[in-house]
Amino acid sequence: MMEDDGQPRTLYVGNLSRDVTEVLILQLFSQIGPCKSCKMITEHTSNDPYCFVEFYEHRDAAAALAAMNGRKILGKEVKVNWATTPSSQKKDTSNHFHVFVGDLSPEITTEDIKSAFAPFGKISCPNSKMMVEN
């Protein structure tokens, strides 16, 4: 029984040629390590197909990411990345409260808003969106 240590084992493989099949992807990626599954996503007619390849072991997925990113499959350079953020990196946002503050004068700075909200708790501003944590 393999325990799930929260390490990602699924890769996103994008910029695929329309001729690439799940079978071909599994053949290529299985050379690096045993694959559990491959799911091809092709419903977006305007975009290139992409797929998700799931490995049994994190180390095989990591090796495949390093080996396959930027490699040409049927003449197209594929992009390989982690399909999901490792759960260890997911922040617990259950105690976050999102506050929208609109209609501000252009002179108001992020610092002004921070100091106005500071008494209510810790504030985080990713991408200049203000977030107040309680």
Disulfide bonds with the S-S distance in Angstrom:
none
